[in-house]
Amino acid sequence: MKQKTAIIGAGFSGLSAAAYLARAGNEVHVFEKHDQAGGRARQFRTPEDYVFDMGPSWYWMPDIIESFFADFGNQQTDFFELVSLNPQFEIIFSDLKMDVPESLVDLKNLFEEIESGAGKQLEKFMQSAKFKYEVGMQDFVNKPCHSWAEFIAPKIAKSALKLDLLTNFRSYVARYFKNEKLRTLMEFPVIFLGASPKNIPALYSLMNYGGYALGTHYPLGGFYQLVLAMKSVAEKQGAEFHFNQTIERINTQNGKVKSLTINGEDIEFDAVVASSDYHHTETLLDSEFRNYEESYWEKKTFAPSSLIFYLGINETIPNLKHHTLFFENDLDEHIDCIYGDKKWPEKPLFYVCCPSKTDDKVAPKGKENLFLLMPLAIGINDEEPIREKYLSEMLSRIEKHTGTSNLRSKIEYQKSYCASDFVADYNAYGGNAYGLANTLGQTAVLKPKIRNKKLKNLFYTGQLTVPGPGVPPSIISGKIVANEIIKIKN
C-alpha cells in the first residue's frame, strides 16, 4: 500500500520533495495556498501584458538545477531555453561603471585593469572557490545534518581546512584584493545568503564560482519556467497538486501527525513535509509538539526582507542592462541598517532587473519590464508613503545612470511588495525574503532540524532549514528530506 504523503507549499523545496517522493512510490499531495505553484517565485501578467517574476531572477549554479532534471531522465532543454547573459550584470559605483563579463578570462583582464596583480589573484581565488564548490555543493550541503558525525567522511574531513569554515568572508576576500571596488564585487554574491560578509564563512566563496565562473543565465519566458518544469516533473512521477488550499491545523495522535485541517476539512496522511515557513508551520501544532519555542526564533539571524517594485514602463530605457546593481553608496552602511539599527537606509543600495532587454515576451514591444529590489531589515514599518519615497530615489538614480528623465510619468503599471506582503502571502517570519542567514552559528547542524523531534512523521524543508537560502539550496533541501522519508519507509 502506498504511503500517503502531504507536502505543504509548492515552492522550490516542495516541488523537489514532491518529485522525489512520488518517484519512490509515495502517494503525494501538494497543498498550496495560492492559485499557482512557485511560492516566492510566482509570476503574474498584467492587463497591459507585462509578465513579472515575483521573486528570484538570478539563475546561478545551473549544474545543480540540471542535476535535478537528470535524476528524472530529463534535461533543462526539455522544458525551456536558457540564455547566458553577457555582461552578467553591471555594477554602478559613484565614480565607475563596471560590466561583469561572461568570460572568466575577460573578468581576469578587468580585475587587472583596476588593480595591478588582481588578475592573477582572481585566478587563485577562483581555483580555491572551485574546490569549495565541488566539495561544498556535492558533499557538504547534501547532508541531513542530524549530527556532526555526518561530516567525518574522509573526503570532507580531509578538505576541512581548505573549506575555510572558520574564516569570515570579508577577511578572506581582503587576502586577495586591495581595491575596495573589487572587494565589493567579490562580496556581492554572498549578500544572497542573508548576512554581512564579515559574518559569512569563507566557505561561501563557492558562490563566486557558482556565479562568476559558471555564468549568469536567464530562462526565456521568465524564471517561472523553472517552476513549471519542476511541477511537470513532479506530476509525471504521480504527484497531485491542490491549489487555493490553506493548512489551518496539524492534528496529532500517539506521537504522529494524524491529519491536516485544510479549508475546514480534516484529511489523514501517513507523513507530512512542510515546505512552508518553518516558524509558521510550528504554530499549526500544539505547543508541546513544536521543535522550538518562540524565544529560539527571536535569537536567530534572518536574511533581509526587501522592498520590491514591479514597473511597466511605456518606452524603452537606453543604457540599462538585464541586471544592474546600484552600489554608489557604502555597502556596510546599508548592511548596518538591516542587521544593526533595523531601520530604513538613508543611503540605500538597490538592484534592477530589466528582463525585457533579453526577452521580448515579458513586455509589450517598445516597452520595458522593471523589477526593483532594495534589501531591508525584517519587521520594518513599510506603509505606502515610505515605499513611494524610496521608489522616487531609485527612479532618480536610474535616470541619472541611463540619461533618461521623468521615468515616473512613463509608468503604466506599478505594484509594490514589502515586508508585510511577505508575511501575508508566505507567513514569512518578520517578513523575511530569503530565509535564515547562513552565518557560521547557523550553518549545517546548527540550523533548525529537518525532522520534528516529537512527531516521527513530520518533516521540514526549505530555506529555514538545511542547506539554506537560495533556489539551488532549496531544490537540494527537498531532495534531502525526501531521502530521509524514503530511508525510514524502507
FITI-210323 format. One record per residue (C-alpha): residue in three letters; y, z, x; residue number from 1. Coordinates in steps of 0.05 Angstrom, whole numbers. Layout:
// FITI-210323
  code   north      up    east  pos
   ALA       Y       Z       X  NUM
...
***
This chain:
// FITI-210323
  code   north      up    east  pos
   MET       0       0       0    1
   LYS      69     -19      27    2
   GLN     117      36      46    3
   LYS     178      32       1    4
   THR     239      39      45    5
   ALA     312      43      24    6
   ILE     369      24      70    7
   ILE     438      50      53    8
   GLY     491      -1      73    9
   ALA     488     -74      93   10
   GLY     529     -72     157   11
   PHE     500     -99     222   12
   SER     454     -39     235   13
   GLY     429     -41     163   14
   LEU     416    -115     166   15
   SER     379    -107     232   16
   ALA     336     -49     208   17
   ALA     320     -87     144   18
   ALA     295    -148     182   19
   TYR     250    -108     229   20
   LEU     223     -61     176   21
   ALA     207    -118     128   22
   ARG     172    -157     182   23
   ALA     129     -95     196   24
   GLY     105     -96     123   25
   ASN     152     -47      90   26
   GLU     179     -60      20   27
   VAL     252     -59      39   28
   HIS     310     -49      -9   29
   VAL     382     -52      18   30
   PHE     435     -19     -25   31
   GLU     507     -39     -13   32
   LYS     568     -11     -50   33
   HIS     607     -76     -42   34
   ASP     593    -144     -72   35
   GLN     572    -175      -6   36
   ALA     537    -156      59   37
   GLY     573    -142     124   38
   GLY     605     -74     118   39
   ARG     667     -75     163   40
   ALA     650    -148     178   41
   ARG     660    -172     106   42
   GLN     700    -235      92   43
   PHE     747    -256      36   44
   ARG     780    -320      12   45
   THR     850    -321     -19   46
   PRO     875    -364     -76   47
   GLU     916    -402     -24   48
   ASP     850    -419      11   49
   TYR     856    -375      73   50
   VAL     789    -345      96   51
   PHE     795    -277     131   52
   ASP     743    -239     171   53
   MET     759    -167     154   54
   GLY     735    -135     219   55
   PRO     701    -159     283   56
   SER     730    -220     316   57
   TRP     705    -216     388   58
   TYR     637    -249     395   59
   TRP     614    -219     461   60
   MET     544    -207     491   61
   PRO     515    -270     458   62
   ASP     448    -257     492   63
   ILE     439    -192     452   64
   ILE     452    -230     388   65
   GLU     406    -287     409   66
   SER     352    -236     425   67
   PHE     354    -212     352   68
   PHE     343    -282     326   69
   ALA     288    -295     378   70
   ASP     250    -235     352   71
   PHE     241    -273     287   72
   GLY     226    -341     316   73
   ASN     297    -367     307   74
   GLN     357    -387     348   75
   GLN     431    -375     335   76
   THR     438    -451     329   77
   ASP     393    -449     267   78
   PHE     449    -415     230   79
   PHE     518    -432     257   80
   GLU     556    -467     312   81
   LEU     583    -423     368   82
   VAL     645    -446     405   83
   SER     662    -420     474   84
   LEU     736    -403     479   85
   ASN     778    -426     538   86
   PRO     820    -388     552   87
   GLN     780    -329     528   88
   PHE     846    -296     509   89
   GLU     918    -289     532   90
   ILE     949    -223     552   91
   ILE    1024    -214     547   92
   PHE    1058    -165     595   93
   SER    1132    -150     596   94
   ASP    1143    -198     654   95
   LEU    1080    -241     656   96
   LYS    1034    -282     611   97
   MET     962    -287     634   98
   ASP     909    -334     607   99
   VAL     839    -307     620  100
   PRO     797    -369     635  101
   GLU     726    -383     611  102
   SER     701    -394     682  103
   LEU     688    -334     727  104
   VAL     707    -378     786  105
   ASP     775    -392     754  106
   LEU     783    -318     738  107
   LYS     770    -301     811  108
   ASN     824    -350     832  109
   LEU     872    -319     781  110
   PHE     860    -250     810  111
   GLU     872    -276     880  112
   GLU     939    -306     859  113
   ILE     962    -238     832  114
   GLU     935    -194     888  115
   SER     911    -216     956  116
   GLY     837    -200     964  117
   ALA     827    -186     890  118
   GLY     785    -248     880  119
   LYS     732    -222     928  120
   GLN     737    -153     896  121
   LEU     726    -184     827  122
   GLU     663    -216     854  123
   LYS     637    -148     879  124
   PHE     658    -114     814  125
   MET     620    -166     772  126
   GLN     558    -161     815  127
   SER     555     -87     801  128
   ALA     574     -98     728  129
   LYS     517    -149     721  130
   PHE     467     -98     747  131
   LYS     493     -46     697  132
   TYR     490     -97     641  133
   GLU     418    -116     657  134
   VAL     394     -44     663  135
   GLY     441     -16     610  136
   MET     432     -66     554  137
   GLN     358     -78     567  138
   ASP     333      -7     583  139
   PHE     387      46     575  140
   VAL     413      30     505  141
   ASN     345      15     474  142
   LYS     323      88     475  143
   PRO     320     130     411  144
   CYS     350     187     452  145
   HIS     307     244     426  146
   SER     309     276     495  147
   TRP     330     262     567  148
   ALA     256     253     585  149
   GLU     262     182     559  150
   PHE     306     165     618  151
   ILE     256     187     671  152
   ALA     225     117     671  153
   PRO     222      94     744  154
   LYS     269      35     734  155
   ILE     323      78     701  156
   ALA     314     137     747  157
   LYS     317      92     808  158
   SER     380      60     781  159
   ALA     415     125     761  160
   LEU     466     126     818  161
   LYS     482      52     811  162
   LEU     497      62     737  163
   ASP     556     107     755  164
   LEU     547     153     695  165
   LEU     588     209     725  166
   THR     648     167     748  167
   ASN     703     153     699  168
   PHE     721      80     686  169
   ARG     794      86     707  170
   SER     777     114     776  171
   TYR     722      62     783  172
   VAL     769       3     769  173
   ALA     820      33     817  174
   ARG     770      28     874  175
   TYR     772     -48     868  176
   PHE     843     -66     847  177
   LYS     913     -41     865  178
   ASN     954     -86     818  179
   GLU     970     -50     753  180
   LYS     963    -112     710  181
   LEU     894    -128     738  182
   ARG     873     -57     726  183
   THR     897     -63     653  184
   LEU     859    -128     645  185
   MET     795     -95     671  186
   GLU     805     -33     628  187
   PHE     817     -72     564  188
   PRO     743     -85     546  189
   VAL     726     -10     543  190
   ILE     780       1     491  191
   PHE     727     -26     442  192
   LEU     687      37     459  193
   GLY     739      81     428  194
   ALA     768     124     483  195
   SER     816     124     542  196
   PRO     787      90     604  197
   LYS     794     157     640  198
   ASN     743     187     592  199
   ILE     693     129     591  200
   PRO     635     129     641  201
   ALA     638      73     693  202
   LEU     570      50     667  203
   TYR     611      12     615  204
   SER     636     -38     667  205
   LEU     577     -74     635  206
   MET     628     -92     581  207
   ASN     667    -132     632  208
   TYR     605    -172     649  209
   GLY     586    -180     576  210
   GLY     656    -206     561  211
   TYR     687    -240     620  212
   ALA     624    -266     654  213
   LEU     584    -285     591  214
   GLY     646    -310     556  215
   THR     683    -301     491  216
   HIS     657    -341     433  217
   TYR     673    -358     361  218
   PRO     625    -377     304  219
   LEU     654    -435     265  220
   GLY     666    -411     194  221
   GLY     684    -342     219  222
   PHE     648    -280     246  223
   TYR     618    -272     177  224
   GLN     570    -328     194  225
   LEU     532    -277     236  226
   VAL     526    -231     175  227
   LEU     499    -288     132  228
   ALA     450    -308     186  229
   MET     423    -237     194  230
   LYS     418    -228     119  231
   SER     379    -294     115  232
   VAL     331    -269     169  233
   ALA     320    -203     132  234
   GLU     308    -239      66  235
   LYS     257    -286      98  236
   GLN     219    -224     121  237
   GLY     219    -200      48  238
   ALA     278    -151      46  239
   GLU     314    -147     -21  240
   PHE     390    -136     -26  241
   HIS     424     -99     -83  242
   PHE     500    -103     -86  243
   ASN     552     -61    -123  244
   GLN     504      -2    -115  245
   THR     534      65     -97  246
   ILE     489     120     -70  247
   GLU     511     184    -105  248
   ARG     459     234     -80  249
   ILE     398     241     -34  250
   ASN     346     282     -71  251
   THR     294     322     -33  252
   GLN     227     355     -46  253
   ASN     178     390       1  254
   GLY     214     373      65  255
   LYS     223     299      49  256
   VAL     271     253      13  257
   LYS     241     241     -55  258
   SER     292     194     -86  259
   LEU     363     167     -85  260
   THR     411     172    -143  261
   ILE     440     102    -147  262
   ASN     493      85    -200  263
   GLY     467     144    -241  264
   GLU     393     127    -235  265
   ASP     341     163    -192  266
   ILE     296     115    -153  267
   GLU     239     141    -110  268
   PHE     227     119     -38  269
   ASP     178     135      18  270
   ALA     231     130      72  271
   VAL     307     123      76  272
   VAL     351      93     131  273
   ALA     425     110     126  274
   SER     468      55     157  275
   SER     527      86     121  276
   ASP     576     133     154  277
   TYR     534     190     184  278
   HIS     580     246     162  279
   HIS     587     218      91  280
   THR     511     209      86  281
   GLU     501     282     101  282
   THR     549     302      45  283
   LEU     499     270      -3  284
   LEU     448     323      17  285
   ASP     447     397       0  286
   SER     478     433      59  287
   GLU     413     464      84  288
   PHE     385     394      98  289
   ARG     443     368     139  290
   ASN     435     357     213  291
   TYR     506     380     228  292
   GLU     558     427     199  293
   GLU     630     406     186  294
   SER     652     441     250  295
   TYR     608     394     291  296
   TRP     646     333     267  297
   GLU     713     366     276  298
   LYS     699     374     350  299
   LYS     677     302     361  300
   THR     719     247     392  301
   PHE     723     189     345  302
   ALA     743     118     362  303
   PRO     811      99     334  304
   SER     829      76     265  305
   SER     870      12     260  306
   LEU     929     -18     224  307
   ILE     908     -89     205  308
   PHE     947    -145     172  309
   TYR     916    -208     144  310
   LEU     971    -260     141  311
   GLY     972    -332     115  312
   ILE    1030    -370     149  313
   ASN    1054    -434     116  314
   GLU    1066    -472     181  315
   THR    1033    -478     249  316
   ILE    1055    -430     304  317
   PRO    1062    -461     373  318
   ASN    1042    -427     438  319
   LEU     993    -379     406  320
   LYS     920    -375     429  321
   HIS     859    -356     389  322
   HIS     861    -285     418  323
   THR     926    -254     444  324
   LEU     937    -183     470  325
   PHE    1009    -158     466  326
   PHE    1010    -108     524  327
   GLU    1084    -107     540  328
   ASN    1085     -31     535  329
   ASP    1048      24     571  330
   LEU     973      29     555  331
   ASP     968     104     568  332
   GLU    1028     119     524  333
   HIS     995      85     465  334
   ILE     927     118     480  335
   ASP     960     187     483  336
   CYS     987     176     413  337
   ILE     916     162     390  338
   TYR     879     220     424  339
   GLY     934     268     444  340
   ASP     992     274     395  341
   LYS     955     235     340  342
   LYS    1018     201     316  343
   TRP    1044     131     305  344
   PRO    1062     100     372  345
   GLU    1135      89     390  346
   LYS    1118      31     436  347
   PRO    1054       1     408  348
   LEU    1005     -48     437  349
   PHE     971     -95     389  350
   TYR     924    -154     383  351
   VAL     930    -221     346  352
   CYS     873    -266     327  353
   CYS     891    -336     303  354
   PRO     823    -368     287  355
   SER     857    -429     255  356
   LYS     872    -452     327  357
   THR     797    -463     334  358
   ASP     771    -471     262  359
   ASP     804    -516     210  360
   LYS     762    -484     155  361
   VAL     798    -417     155  362
   ALA     868    -440     135  363
   PRO     897    -500      97  364
   LYS     917    -558     140  365
   GLY     983    -546     177  366
   LYS     980    -471     165  367
   GLU     956    -411     205  368
   ASN     909    -353     193  369
   LEU     933    -290     229  370
   PHE     896    -224     239  371
   LEU     939    -169     269  372
   LEU     908    -104     294  373
   MET     941     -42     323  374
   PRO     897      18     343  375
   LEU     916      85     312  376
   ALA     896     158     311  377
   ILE     846     177     256  378
   GLY     871     217     197  379
   ILE     941     189     202  380
   ASN     990     181     145  381
   ASP     990     106     130  382
   GLU    1035      96      70  383
   GLU    1061      25      57  384
   PRO    1132      34      84  385
   ILE    1107      53     154  386
   ARG    1056      -4     153  387
   GLU    1114     -51     138  388
   LYS    1155     -22     194  389
   TYR    1101     -39     245  390
   LEU    1090    -108     215  391
   SER    1163    -123     228  392
   GLU    1156    -102     301  393
   MET    1092    -142     311  394
   LEU    1123    -204     279  395
   SER    1184    -197     323  396
   ARG    1142    -196     386  397
   ILE    1101    -255     363  398
   GLU    1165    -294     350  399
   LYS    1191    -277     420  400
   HIS    1126    -300     452  401
   THR    1118    -364     412  402
   GLY    1191    -385     406  403
   THR    1188    -384     330  404
   SER    1237    -350     283  405
   ASN    1235    -314     217  406
   LEU    1159    -311     210  407
   ARG    1164    -262     152  408
   SER    1195    -316     108  409
   LYS    1136    -361     123  410
   ILE    1083    -312      99  411
   GLU    1049    -338      36  412
   TYR     992    -288      37  413
   GLN     995    -215      62  414
   LYS     946    -158      59  415
   SER     947     -93      99  416
   TYR     889     -48     116  417
   CYS     892      20     149  418
   ALA     860      89     157  419
   SER     859     107      83  420
   ASP     827      40      67  421
   PHE     771      53     117  422
   VAL     759     119      81  423
   ALA     760      87      12  424
   ASP     716      27      29  425
   TYR     667      56      81  426
   ASN     674     132      73  427
   ALA     693     129     147  428
   TYR     705     198     177  429
   GLY     781     205     186  430
   GLY     788     131     172  431
   ASN     757     112     240  432
   ALA     748      38     250  433
   TYR     695      37     305  434
   GLY     652      99     301  435
   LEU     642     153     353  436
   ALA     675     143     421  437
   ASN     628     130     480  438
   THR     654     188     523  439
   LEU     608     220     574  440
   GLY     598     280     528  441
   GLN     578     234     471  442
   THR     530     188     509  443
   ALA     456     177     496  444
   VAL     421     243     478  445
   LEU     489     275     465  446
   LYS     502     230     405  447
   PRO     483     250     333  448
   LYS     407     244     325  449
   ILE     375     184     291  450
   ARG     325     229     254  451
   ASN     340     283     204  452
   LYS     314     348     234  453
   LYS     292     378     167  454
   LEU     271     317     126  455
   LYS     217     277     161  456
   ASN     231     211     124  457
   LEU     307     206     132  458
   PHE     337     167     189  459
   TYR     406     147     212  460
   THR     431      83     245  461
   GLY     498      51     262  462
   GLN     560      65     303  463
   LEU     559     141     296  464
   THR     491     147     329  465
   VAL     456     112     387  466
   PRO     473      69     423  467
   GLY     545      68     399  468
   PRO     602      26     371  469
   GLY     607     -50     371  470
   VAL     568    -107     339  471
   PRO     512    -116     392  472
   PRO     500     -40     397  473
   SER     496     -36     320  474
   ILE     444     -91     319  475
   ILE     405     -53     372  476
   SER     413      11     333  477
   GLY     379     -20     272  478
   LYS     320     -42     315  479
   ILE     313      26     347  480
   VAL     309      63     281  481
   ALA     262      11     252  482
   ASN     215      20     311  483
   GLU     216      96     301  484
   ILE     194      88     228  485
   ILE     141      37     247  486
   LYS     113      84     300  487
   ILE     107     141     251  488
   LYS      75      96     198  489
   ASN      23      71     248  490
***
